[in-house]
């Protein structure tokens, strides 16, 4: 039944947060913050047991940070996280 619901939502062009899926992200792809600032390039794509993207690892300000896939969206200029620069500094 769940698969039918997901297909029905997709057919209607609707998405629900529970079914949200991270955009396809490739290694070396540039990531931007919610502020529009270039964060860096993807060092590693982390996946869950089911193969879905769970997070991406980026070198930000000289250290590795993992950005949750749930914060990522594909935009006009590339992949953007909903996290601000201030939030990224805390990771």
Secondary structure by P-SEA (a helix, b strand, c coil): caaaaaaaaaaaccccccccccccccccbbbbcccccccccccbbbbcccccccbbbbbcccbbbbbbccccccccccccccccaaaaaac
